[in-house]
Amino acid sequence: MKRSSRVATGIWALVLGAFVVNGCWVTSSEYDSSRSRMEARIHELETRDQQRRQQLQEAVDQATTQVRTLNEQLEQARTQTRNMADIGVRLDNLEERIRTLTGTLDELRHTLDEAATARGQVATRVEAVERRLGIAPMVDPSQIPTDNTALLTQARAAYDGRDYARARFLAQALVQRAAQDPLADDASLLIARAQLAENRAATAVQELNRLLQTYPQGDAVPDALGVLAESFVNLRMCNEAQRTLRLLIERHGRTPAGAAARTRLEAVRALPREACGG
């Protein structure tokens, strides 16, 4: 039985009890009037009760919706918090990697600078060696005189100025372009003199041997023999130096080089044993 029916039954029971008071019955019209008022009152109460229950239900639904929304927002906040924590960790890791990479980059730059410096030093040394060997151009080819006499004059001036690498380069240019020129043997002799001045006696010996083989009748031969003897002395080959000086005196004794060879021969003979290879 519905609540409204139970309420109505209870109310009618009270109404019937009201019609019998002290053993007296009320009239039919009074009964109908009272019943109508009671029904109206009951309807009003039921309507209010239904409205109140509806309002309460709406309030419950609204509160439920709000709770659900708040729970969703709370979960989102938790997720964001976790994400922020993850982002923080990732940022820390990235910062650490950046610091590591920065350190590595600095080391690489330092190594690169050292390598560049080393390359520069090597290039300088190579250039110096090339100049000593006469394979590096000491002057612009366009500035080399076309006249062989002028070229030899420049080479001798460089030798007198102790620029031995330049002297060799210029003299070599003459020998290479005019090997049959009467000045070629003089240029070859100048090359050997520069090599000996640079303490390269063995190389000078090779150059002088080429000169003597290529230009055996050249006017530079006497001086070449004298320089060859000095090269042997620098190599502590005193016997070879003496034989060369005797050959110079024998074949070219009347030349200035031959005259100087006599004095030089005596000086070489007087050298101590340790100066001649022990």
C-alpha positions as CSV (number, residue, x, y, z in Angstrom):
1,M,0.0,0.0,0.0
2,K,1.3,3.4,-0.9
3,R,2.1,6.0,1.7
4,S,-0.7,8.3,0.5
5,S,-3.3,5.6,0.8
6,R,-2.2,4.8,4.4
7,V,-2.3,8.5,5.2
8,A,-5.8,8.8,3.8
9,T,-7.1,5.8,5.6
10,G,-5.7,7.1,8.9
11,I,-7.2,10.5,8.3
12,W,-10.6,9.0,7.5
13,A,-10.5,7.0,10.7
14,L,-10.0,10.2,12.6
15,V,-12.8,11.9,10.6
16,L,-15.3,9.1,11.4
17,G,-14.3,9.2,15.0
18,A,-15.1,12.9,14.9
19,F,-18.6,12.3,13.5
20,V,-19.5,10.4,16.7
21,V,-19.0,12.6,19.6
22,N,-20.6,11.9,22.8
23,G,-22.8,9.4,20.9
24,C,-24.0,12.1,18.4
25,W,-23.9,11.7,14.6
26,V,-23.1,14.7,12.3
27,T,-25.2,15.4,9.3
28,S,-24.5,14.2,5.8
29,S,-23.8,17.7,4.4
30,E,-21.4,18.4,7.2
31,Y,-19.7,15.2,6.6
32,D,-19.2,15.9,2.9
33,S,-17.9,19.3,3.6
34,S,-15.4,18.1,6.1
35,R,-14.3,15.3,3.8
36,S,-13.7,17.7,0.9
37,R,-11.6,19.9,3.1
38,M,-9.7,17.0,4.4
39,E,-9.0,15.7,0.8
40,A,-7.9,19.1,-0.3
41,R,-5.5,19.2,2.7
42,I,-4.3,15.8,2.0
43,H,-3.6,16.7,-1.6
44,E,-1.8,19.8,-0.6
45,L,0.4,17.8,1.8
46,E,1.1,15.1,-0.8
47,T,2.0,17.8,-3.4
48,R,4.3,19.5,-1.0
49,D,5.9,16.2,0.0
50,Q,6.4,15.3,-3.7
51,Q,7.9,18.7,-4.4
52,R,10.2,18.5,-1.4
53,R,11.3,15.0,-2.4
54,Q,11.9,16.2,-6.0
55,Q,13.9,19.1,-4.7
56,L,15.9,16.8,-2.5
57,Q,16.5,14.4,-5.4
58,E,17.7,17.3,-7.5
59,A,19.9,18.5,-4.7
60,V,21.3,14.9,-4.4
61,D,21.8,14.7,-8.2
62,Q,23.5,18.0,-8.3
63,A,25.7,17.1,-5.3
64,T,26.6,13.8,-7.0
65,T,27.5,15.6,-10.2
66,Q,29.6,18.0,-8.3
67,V,31.4,15.2,-6.4
68,R,32.0,13.4,-9.6
69,T,33.4,16.6,-11.2
70,L,35.6,17.2,-8.2
71,N,36.9,13.6,-8.3
72,E,37.7,14.0,-12.0
73,Q,39.4,17.3,-11.3
74,L,41.3,15.7,-8.4
75,E,42.4,12.8,-10.6
76,Q,43.5,15.3,-13.3
77,A,45.4,17.3,-10.7
78,R,47.1,14.1,-9.5
79,T,48.0,13.2,-13.1
80,Q,49.3,16.6,-13.7
81,T,51.3,16.4,-10.5
82,R,52.8,13.1,-11.6
83,N,53.5,14.5,-15.0
84,M,55.1,17.6,-13.5
85,A,57.3,15.3,-11.3
86,D,58.2,13.3,-14.4
87,I,59.0,16.6,-16.3
88,G,61.1,17.7,-13.4
89,V,63.1,14.5,-13.5
90,R,63.4,14.7,-17.2
91,L,64.6,18.4,-16.9
92,D,67.2,17.3,-14.3
93,N,68.4,14.6,-16.6
94,L,68.5,17.0,-19.5
95,E,70.5,19.5,-17.5
96,E,72.9,16.8,-16.4
97,R,73.3,15.7,-20.0
98,I,73.8,19.3,-21.2
99,R,76.5,19.8,-18.5
100,T,78.2,16.6,-19.6
101,L,78.0,17.5,-23.3
102,T,79.2,21.0,-22.6
103,G,82.2,19.6,-20.8
104,T,82.9,17.3,-23.7
105,L,82.5,20.1,-26.1
106,D,85.0,22.2,-24.2
107,E,87.5,19.3,-24.2
108,L,87.0,18.8,-28.0
109,R,87.5,22.5,-28.6
110,H,90.6,22.5,-26.5
111,T,91.9,19.4,-28.4
112,L,91.0,21.0,-31.7
113,D,92.9,24.2,-30.7
114,E,95.9,22.0,-29.7
115,A,95.7,20.1,-33.0
116,A,95.5,23.4,-35.0
117,T,98.6,24.6,-33.1
118,A,100.4,21.3,-33.7
119,R,99.5,21.5,-37.4
120,G,100.8,25.0,-37.6
121,Q,104.0,24.0,-35.9
122,V,104.4,21.0,-38.2
123,A,103.8,23.2,-41.2
124,T,106.4,25.6,-40.0
125,R,108.9,22.8,-39.5
126,V,108.1,21.2,-42.9
127,E,108.5,24.6,-44.6
128,A,111.9,25.0,-42.8
129,V,113.0,21.5,-43.9
130,E,111.8,22.2,-47.4
131,R,113.8,25.4,-47.5
132,R,116.9,23.6,-46.2
133,L,116.5,21.0,-48.8
134,G,115.9,23.5,-51.5
135,I,112.5,22.1,-52.5
136,A,110.4,25.0,-51.2
137,P,110.2,28.1,-53.4
138,M,112.1,30.9,-51.7
139,V,111.0,33.5,-54.2
140,D,108.1,34.0,-56.5
141,P,109.0,32.3,-59.9
142,S,108.0,35.5,-61.6
143,Q,110.8,37.3,-59.7
144,I,113.6,35.0,-60.9
145,P,115.8,36.8,-63.4
146,T,115.7,35.4,-66.9
147,D,119.4,36.3,-67.3
148,N,121.6,33.6,-65.9
149,T,124.3,36.0,-64.8
150,A,121.9,38.1,-62.9
151,L,120.4,34.9,-61.3
152,L,123.8,33.7,-60.2
153,T,124.6,37.2,-58.8
154,Q,121.4,37.0,-56.7
155,A,122.3,33.6,-55.5
156,R,125.8,34.7,-54.4
157,A,124.3,37.7,-52.7
158,A,122.0,35.5,-50.7
159,Y,124.9,33.2,-49.8
160,D,127.0,36.2,-48.6
161,G,124.0,37.3,-46.5
162,R,123.9,33.8,-45.0
163,D,120.5,33.1,-46.5
164,Y,121.7,29.7,-47.5
165,A,118.3,28.3,-48.4
166,R,117.6,31.2,-50.8
167,A,121.0,30.9,-52.3
168,R,120.5,27.1,-53.0
169,F,117.1,27.7,-54.4
170,L,118.3,30.4,-56.9
171,A,121.4,28.4,-57.8
172,Q,119.3,25.3,-58.3
173,A,116.9,27.2,-60.6
174,L,119.9,28.1,-62.8
175,V,121.2,24.5,-63.0
176,Q,117.7,23.1,-63.8
177,R,116.9,25.5,-66.6
178,A,120.4,25.9,-68.1
179,A,122.5,22.8,-67.3
180,Q,124.8,23.5,-70.2
181,D,125.4,27.1,-69.4
182,P,129.0,28.0,-68.6
183,L,127.7,29.3,-65.2
184,A,126.0,26.0,-64.3
185,D,129.1,24.6,-62.6
186,D,129.5,27.8,-60.6
187,A,125.9,27.5,-59.5
188,S,126.4,23.8,-58.5
189,L,129.5,24.8,-56.5
190,L,127.4,27.5,-54.7
191,I,124.8,24.9,-53.8
192,A,127.5,22.7,-52.2
193,R,129.0,25.7,-50.3
194,A,125.5,26.5,-48.9
195,Q,125.0,22.9,-47.9
196,L,128.3,22.8,-46.1
197,A,127.5,26.0,-44.3
198,E,124.3,24.4,-43.1
199,N,126.4,21.5,-41.6
200,R,125.1,19.1,-44.3
201,A,128.6,17.9,-45.4
202,A,127.3,14.5,-46.7
203,T,124.8,16.2,-49.0
204,A,127.6,18.6,-50.1
205,V,129.8,15.7,-51.0
206,Q,127.1,14.3,-53.2
207,E,126.5,17.6,-54.9
208,L,130.3,18.1,-55.5
209,N,130.6,14.6,-57.0
210,R,127.8,15.4,-59.5
211,L,129.7,18.6,-60.3
212,L,133.0,16.9,-61.0
213,Q,131.3,14.2,-63.1
214,T,129.1,16.6,-65.1
215,Y,131.6,19.4,-65.5
216,P,135.1,17.8,-65.3
217,Q,136.6,20.7,-67.4
218,G,134.7,23.5,-65.7
219,D,136.5,26.5,-64.2
220,A,134.8,25.7,-60.8
221,V,136.6,22.3,-60.5
222,P,139.6,23.6,-58.4
223,D,137.3,25.3,-55.9
224,A,135.0,22.3,-55.9
225,L,137.9,20.0,-54.9
226,G,138.8,22.4,-52.0
227,V,135.2,22.4,-50.8
228,L,135.1,18.6,-51.1
229,A,138.2,18.3,-48.9
230,E,136.5,20.6,-46.3
231,S,133.4,18.4,-46.4
232,F,135.5,15.3,-45.7
233,V,137.1,17.1,-42.7
234,N,133.6,17.9,-41.4
235,L,132.8,14.2,-41.8
236,R,136.0,13.3,-39.8
237,M,137.3,11.5,-43.0
238,C,140.8,13.0,-42.8
239,N,142.4,10.5,-45.2
240,E,139.9,11.3,-47.9
241,A,140.4,15.0,-47.3
242,Q,144.2,14.6,-47.7
243,R,143.9,12.6,-50.9
244,T,141.5,15.3,-52.3
245,L,143.9,18.1,-51.4
246,R,146.9,16.3,-53.0
247,L,144.8,15.8,-56.2
248,L,144.0,19.5,-56.1
249,I,147.7,20.4,-55.8
250,E,148.7,18.0,-58.5
251,R,146.2,19.0,-61.1
252,H,145.5,22.6,-60.2
253,G,148.5,23.7,-58.2
254,R,148.8,27.1,-60.0
255,T,145.3,28.2,-59.2
256,P,144.4,30.1,-56.1
257,A,142.6,27.0,-54.8
258,G,145.7,24.9,-55.5
259,A,148.0,27.3,-53.6
260,A,145.7,27.4,-50.6
261,A,145.5,23.5,-50.7
262,R,149.2,23.2,-49.7
263,T,148.7,25.1,-46.4
264,R,145.4,23.3,-45.8
265,L,147.0,19.9,-46.4
266,E,149.5,20.5,-43.6
267,A,146.8,21.7,-41.3
268,V,144.7,18.5,-41.9
269,R,147.8,16.3,-41.3
270,A,148.2,18.0,-37.9
271,L,144.7,17.4,-36.8
272,P,144.4,15.2,-33.6
273,R,143.3,11.6,-34.0
274,E,139.9,12.2,-32.4
275,A,139.1,14.8,-35.1
276,C,139.6,12.2,-37.8
277,G,137.3,9.5,-36.7
278,G,139.5,8.1,-33.9
